[in-house]
Amino acid sequence: MKTNTVSDKILKLATFNLNLLTTFCLIYSTRSLTETAEILEVTPPSISHSLRKLRLHFQDPLFTRHGNTISPTVFADDLYAQLRKTLEIMSDSVDRSQQSNKRETIVIYSPFSAAVHNLAIALLEIKARKLNYKIKYIETNIGILDSVELLNLRKADIVFSASPVMSSTLTCVLIRELTPVLVSRIDHPFQKNSISIEELKNLDLVSHLTADNMIYQRKQALLATLKTTRITFETNSLIMLLTVLSETECIGFITQQAFDRYRHIFKLRVIQTQFSVPKMSVYITYRKEMEHKENFMQLLHTILDD
């Protein structure tokens, strides 16, 4: 498995208890081991033990006792000056992380771009119902894990697929059937309202790459029916596919829902096929444990009702 390179400095920190630095800064600020213990809600002996570890690591006494008070050494003064700014930056980062995580993120994976047709409605519903969620939608076309792995490894909360998922820990629901249609730009040289397989062979076809195995199989079966049809361009981007269709003499299949949404923007028209094109099922899968979360179920019903 490929891993990113870890810097030597980070590796050194991994072997050092960073909590000791917080303890040091508190001792420096309060000039009292007892007060530091009260702040951290631990016993004074545990603070003394932490101080011993710090002294051994830095090979410096750090603090010297004068009667009932302690005073920092010159080394401790320098160390505190360096640590204070660093720890304050770390504290700010932790605060920002906590603030950003106040809204739970729902991660949605889809291996084909037409799976979710109107997440904007779901966002409006989140706001209207004051659901404590934000949506992270990831359109994944190639090189992803399958639905079961994505969900069980907690990489996703909702996964769309073109085939049902069978698992005792997951719930899978058929939500719609998508109808593929053949489209071209409005002023395409081929101006007939319908097209035969023989006529299609003389035109250039664009194809949408996908990671979904069922969609891939359907596409291969269709290409086998069309036989010598030329695929000129393949892409995993719906926008790129629509752009190529609108600016070239290529034709290609998109869903009826995608056509209805983008026909005016990209100036597309439908060419009726004189051969059958199979419909595509859309399933939504999620972990059964999520059914116990009322907010999640409200969000899910919003997506299912779309």
C-alpha positions in Angstrom: 0.0 0.0 0.0 1.3 3.4 -1.0 1.9 5.8 1.9 2.9 9.5 2.0 6.3 10.3 3.2 6.4 11.3 6.9 8.9 14.0 7.9 11.5 13.2 10.4 10.3 16.0 12.7 6.8 14.5 12.8 8.3 11.1 13.6 10.2 12.6 16.5 7.0 14.2 17.9 5.3 10.8 17.6 7.7 9.4 20.3 7.2 12.4 22.6 4.2 13.0 24.9 3.0 16.5 23.8 0.9 16.7 26.9 4.2 17.3 28.8 4.6 20.6 27.0 1.2 21.8 28.1 2.1 20.8 31.7 5.4 22.7 31.4 3.6 25.9 30.1 1.1 25.7 33.0 3.9 25.3 35.6 5.7 28.2 34.0 2.6 30.4 34.1 1.4 29.5 37.6 4.8 28.9 39.2 3.1 26.2 41.2 2.9 22.4 40.8 -0.1 22.3 43.0 -2.1 24.8 41.0 -1.1 23.1 37.8 -2.5 19.8 39.2 -5.8 21.5 40.1 -6.1 23.0 36.6 -5.5 19.6 35.0 -7.5 17.8 37.6 -4.7 15.4 38.5 -2.7 14.8 41.7 0.5 16.9 42.5 2.7 13.8 42.4 1.7 13.2 38.8 2.8 16.7 37.9 6.1 16.1 39.7 6.5 12.9 37.6 5.8 14.9 34.4 8.4 17.5 35.4 11.0 14.8 36.0 10.4 13.5 32.5 10.8 17.0 31.1 14.0 17.5 33.0 15.5 14.2 31.7 14.4 15.0 28.1 15.8 18.6 28.0 18.7 17.8 30.4 17.9 21.0 32.3 16.3 21.5 35.8 13.8 23.9 34.2 12.7 25.2 37.6 14.5 25.8 40.8 12.8 26.2 44.2 13.2 29.3 46.3 11.3 28.9 49.5 7.6 28.3 48.7 8.0 29.4 45.0 9.8 28.1 42.0 11.6 30.0 39.3 12.3 29.1 35.7 15.9 28.6 34.5 17.2 30.6 31.5 16.6 27.5 29.3 12.9 27.3 30.6 12.5 31.0 29.7 13.6 30.4 26.2 11.6 27.2 25.9 8.4 28.9 27.0 8.9 31.8 24.6 9.1 29.3 21.7 6.3 27.0 22.9 3.7 29.6 23.8 3.1 30.8 20.2 3.2 27.3 18.8 0.7 25.9 21.4 -1.6 28.9 20.9 -1.7 28.2 17.1 -2.5 24.5 17.8 -5.2 25.6 20.2 -6.8 27.9 17.5 -6.6 25.0 15.0 -8.4 22.7 17.5 -11.1 25.3 18.1 -11.7 25.8 14.4 -12.0 22.0 13.9 -14.5 21.8 16.7 -16.5 24.7 15.3 -16.5 23.2 11.8 -17.6 19.8 13.1 -20.7 21.2 14.9 -22.6 20.1 11.8 -22.3 16.5 11.0 -21.2 15.7 7.5 -23.1 13.2 5.4 -20.9 11.8 2.8 -22.6 10.7 -0.4 -20.8 8.6 -3.1 -22.1 8.1 -6.6 -20.3 6.4 -9.5 -22.5 8.1 -12.1 -23.3 11.7 -12.3 -27.1 11.4 -12.9 -27.7 9.5 -9.6 -28.7 12.5 -7.6 -30.8 14.9 -9.6 -31.6 17.6 -7.1 -29.5 17.7 -4.0 -30.4 21.4 -3.9 -33.8 20.4 -2.6 -32.2 18.3 0.1 -30.1 21.3 1.1 -33.3 23.5 1.3 -34.9 20.8 3.5 -31.9 20.7 5.8 -32.3 24.5 6.3 -36.1 24.4 6.6 -36.0 21.6 9.2 -32.9 22.9 10.9 -31.2 19.5 10.5 -27.7 19.4 11.9 -26.1 18.2 8.7 -24.0 19.3 5.8 -23.6 17.2 2.6 -20.4 16.2 1.0 -21.2 14.8 -2.4 -18.5 12.9 -4.3 -19.0 11.8 -7.9 -16.7 8.9 -8.3 -16.4 7.4 -11.7 -13.3 5.2 -11.7 -11.1 3.4 -9.2 -13.3 3.4 -6.1 -14.2 0.7 -3.5 -17.5 -1.1 -3.9 -20.6 0.0 -1.9 -20.2 -2.4 0.9 -16.6 -1.4 1.6 -17.3 2.3 1.3 -20.1 2.0 3.9 -18.6 -0.5 6.3 -15.3 1.4 6.3 -17.2 4.6 7.2 -15.9 6.3 4.0 -19.5 7.0 3.0 -22.9 7.3 4.6 -25.0 7.0 1.4 -23.9 5.2 -1.8 -25.8 5.2 -5.1 -25.4 2.2 -7.4 -27.0 0.7 -10.5 -27.3 -2.7 -8.9 -28.7 -3.8 -5.5 -26.4 -4.4 -2.6 -26.9 -7.5 -0.4 -25.6 -7.2 3.2 -27.0 -7.9 6.6 -25.6 -4.5 7.9 -26.9 -2.4 5.1 -30.2 -1.2 3.7 -30.6 -1.0 0.0 -33.6 0.7 -1.7 -34.6 1.0 -5.4 -35.4 4.7 -5.9 -35.8 5.2 -9.6 -35.3 3.9 -13.2 -33.2 6.1 -15.5 -33.9 6.1 -19.2 -30.9 6.6 -21.5 -31.6 8.8 -24.6 -29.4 9.5 -27.6 -28.6 13.2 -28.0 -26.8 15.6 -30.3 -26.5 19.3 -30.7 -29.6 21.0 -32.2 -27.8 21.9 -35.4 -26.1 18.5 -35.9 -25.8 17.6 -39.6 -27.9 14.4 -38.9 -31.4 16.0 -38.8 -33.6 12.9 -38.8 -35.9 12.4 -35.8 -34.9 8.7 -35.5 -31.8 6.7 -36.2 -31.1 3.0 -37.1 -28.1 1.0 -36.1 -26.7 1.2 -39.6 -27.0 5.0 -39.6 -25.4 5.2 -36.1 -22.3 3.3 -37.4 -21.4 6.3 -39.6 -21.4 8.8 -36.7 -18.9 9.4 -33.9 -20.0 8.3 -30.4 -19.0 9.8 -27.0 -19.1 7.6 -23.9 -19.3 8.2 -20.2 -16.8 6.3 -18.1 -18.1 4.9 -14.9 -16.9 2.7 -11.9 -20.3 1.0 -11.6 -20.0 -2.6 -12.8 -23.7 -2.9 -13.8 -23.6 0.3 -15.9 -20.3 -0.9 -17.5 -21.9 -4.3 -18.4 -25.0 -2.6 -19.9 -22.8 -0.3 -21.9 -20.7 -3.1 -23.3 -23.9 -5.0 -24.2 -25.2 -2.0 -26.1 -21.9 -1.5 -27.9 -22.0 -5.2 -28.9 -25.5 -4.6 -30.4 -24.2 -1.5 -32.3 -21.2 -3.5 -33.5 -18.9 -1.2 -35.5 -20.0 2.1 -33.9 -17.0 4.3 -33.3 -16.3 5.7 -29.8 -14.4 8.9 -30.5 -14.3 10.3 -26.9 -14.6 8.9 -23.4 -14.7 10.9 -20.2 -15.7 10.5 -16.6 -17.1 14.1 -16.5 -20.7 14.7 -17.4 -20.0 18.4 -18.0 -17.1 17.5 -20.4 -19.4 15.0 -22.2 -22.1 17.6 -22.6 -19.6 20.1 -23.8 -18.3 17.7 -26.5 -21.9 16.9 -27.6 -22.7 20.6 -27.9 -19.6 21.7 -29.8 -18.8 18.7 -32.1 -20.7 16.4 -34.5 -20.5 13.6 -31.9 -23.6 12.0 -30.5 -24.0 10.1 -27.2 -26.3 8.6 -24.6 -27.2 10.5 -21.4 -30.2 10.0 -19.1 -33.6 11.6 -19.9 -33.3 13.4 -16.5 -29.9 14.9 -17.5 -31.3 15.9 -20.9 -34.3 17.6 -19.3 -32.0 19.6 -17.0 -29.2 20.6 -19.5 -30.9 20.6 -22.9 -31.3 24.4 -23.0 -27.9 25.1 -21.6 -26.0 22.9 -24.1 -28.6 23.2 -26.9 -29.2 19.5 -27.3 -31.9 17.5 -29.0 -33.0 13.8 -28.7 -32.7 11.4 -31.6 -35.1 8.5 -31.2 -33.5 5.1 -31.6 -34.9 2.4 -33.8 -33.5 -0.2 -31.4 -34.1 -0.8 -27.7 -31.9 0.8 -25.1 -32.1 -0.8 -21.6 -33.1 1.4 -18.6 -30.8 1.8 -15.7 -31.9 1.2 -12.1 -30.7 3.5 -9.3 -30.3 2.1 -5.8 -29.5 3.9 -2.6 -27.6 2.0 0.2 -26.8 3.1 3.7 -25.9 1.5 7.1 -28.9 0.1 9.0 -27.6 1.7 12.2 -28.4 5.1 10.6 -32.1 4.3 10.8 -32.0 5.1 14.5 -31.0 8.7 13.7 -34.1 10.8 13.2 -32.3 13.6 11.4 -30.7 11.2 9.0 -34.0 9.6 8.1 -35.6 13.0 7.5 -32.7 13.8 5.1 -33.0 10.4 3.5 -36.7 10.8 2.8 -36.0 14.2 1.2 -33.6 12.5 -1.2 -35.9 9.6 -1.8 -38.9 11.9 -2.5 -36.8 14.0 -5.0 
